Amino acid sequence: MDTSLLSSIIDMLSHPAVNNFLSENIPGIYSGELVHRLMVMRYTTFKGLPQEEKQAQIESMQLLARKVTNLMSEIVGRKAGSITRDDLEKDWREIANSIMDMFIRSNYGTLQLEGEVLSEFSCDHIERIENMLLETVDCSNCKTLNEKQSQVLLLKKAIPVAMHTPTEEQNRLLLEINSELESLPLLICKACVEQPLSLLLIGGLLSFKPISYDTWNRVKDDLVMIKEPNNCVTSNNTWHIINYCYNDLPNSLKLCFLYFASYPIGNEIPATSLSHIWIAEGFVTPEVEEWIEKGLLTPEEEERIANKYLEQLVQRSLVCVSKRSLLGTIKSFRLPRQVHEFAIQQSYKDYFMAANPDQEKVQSMLRLAIHHDNKKQYTKVKMNHILSFLAFNFDRNVLGSAVLLRVLELRKSTVPVTILPNMNFLRYLGLRGSNICELPKNIGDVKYLQTLDVRDTSIETLSESLWTISKLLHVYVNPSPQIKGPPSAAIIPNLHILKTVAAHESWQENIPNFLINLRKFALSNWENLDWKSISSLLNHPDNLITMAIIGNIIPSECADIRAFPNLKTVKSIKLEGQWKYCRKLSIDNYKFPPNLAKLTLTNSGLKEDPMPTLGRLQSLKLLRLQDEAYTGNQMLCSANGFPQLQFLKLKKLENLVNWVVEPNAMSQLTTLRVVQCGKLNHPSNLTVTISDIDD
């Protein structure tokens, strides 16, 4: 921008219409907008100019500022002219637009360059950077970014609202915020040594703070204090920044973060089981004043807050999502290696948890984690003070005196069954993949148990006493005809997850009351019930989100609308087994669950092509047809069908030969899995790459 252009702008600002309008509105919204635009003009042009032009720019801006100040001083108190307010407003808008047009035209090259850099990091790019950091042993050795890239990455992480706006609006917003903050984003990047992990962490921290000069300046000052001398990129520098971000966490989130020490470095952490553990530990605290007054939370509210905690840690880049469901929930996540190492050391420092400690250190800790069988003889250590014990691939019985346990996680480990009934305070029992063959008959004596997970074990029956535990929230077991669900009379008012149990014979006569709060329900071996009973069961829950029917045979009534008349909340359905007396689907799109997003059909044996029918489901995002779900050789995806489908899996459809995809069918498809469909011809007009990788 040269001096002549600035003079033109000054002349425009001196227009009588502007004078009169400002005289009526100081300190109104238009005068505030004028000042704001002047800031944008200054800070978005100044940085890229040669030194000699910078001085001229400063002098020109000073002249403009003096002129505007004098102008505003002169018109204060002046009466409005004869022009009407509408005319004034129209003239003002035209002049303001002309000023900005001249400014943009004169600096098109600079703005275009900024725009390209701003667009360089989208949500996907930031996620890829985070995933890259997961694989890096020493994040201080990661390639640093250049100056502009660093600032854009910081701003986009710190101001997440910008990531959810169109590109043009996003760029404008970030440029304006950058100008308001003056040089602070650049100085913060310098303090982070332009290192990706540090930038993401500080950006995540700033995203929970006001966008103001004072706030960002305090963060900048703090970072300058902890930065290594000579701008040296070291592990110690990264460690200090992780510590700084940890100290910024609310106390409730600090406890949740420290719990990551219980998992081996590099492992994917299952989000659902971790949230169950947080709840069992009592880390989930009320957020709403009415809950604080009551001093308790409903299970629904606890789960919502636990999920919110995890999303906040993701936003802060302290954890990175590995898998998300198509419904948006986090399925699993990991931590950057240095963040995970920090969590382990900090939890030990705070006497919160010891991971793989020496025997003499166990006595001072309330929680103990064993990441692998390290052959240490913990049997000589008294554990009567331990509140949580988590072990992975561990084959020793060390829990003889651990009667105060709240959390016991023995994944792929040896389980001392005889001591379980003595753990009167146990709330979480995770035995997935362990050597256990049966639970003790008196498991019902563990009165406070909330979560039981015995998937991937040899357990084939459950003691009836389990269903006397009124605190039960979540039960996960392997599908087995012998593992029956609770009797109808069981008093389990807050049961949310029940997967996967056979129907209890008492359900034939009475609908169980505990069904009403179920959110996830999987039923196996339904054959001892008639269809009327099953239909009543499936339509009894008010909050059901996920349901599954698993067996050798699926009742034919599932093939039409009578199966699901009231399941308005259901988003996921799985049907596994041969259709009985029926080989086709008959779905009324207006009566099928309107929010259904995921559908899995396994071993159905359908002889008629289900795709024309399923394509009418307007909300469907994921579809799996597997293990001879369809036995025909022709498949048609009709024009405009599957409008929301993103994920399609075809597995072991061994007779399928021809697949026709008509125009605009599956227009949103991003992932296609085709597994063991050896006769299938690739449809020529389907652009998604067929993959033989299973999900």
Beta strands, then each sheet from edge to edge (+ up, - down):
strand 1: 269-270
strand 2: 320-324
strand 3: 330-334
strand 4: 354-355
strand 5: 367-370
strand 6: 388-392
strand 7: 407-411
strand 8: 428-430
strand 9: 451-453
strand 10: 474-476
strand 11: 497-502
strand 12: 520-524
strand 13: 546-554
strand 14: 572-579
strand 15: 598-602
strand 16: 622-626
strand 17: 634-637
strand 18: 647-651
strand 19: 658-661
strand 20: 671-675
sheet 1: 1+ 3- 2+
sheet 2: 4+ 5+ 6+ 7+ 8+ 9+ 10+ 11+ 12+ 13+ 14+ 15+ 16+ 18+ 20+
sheet 3: 17+ 19+
end
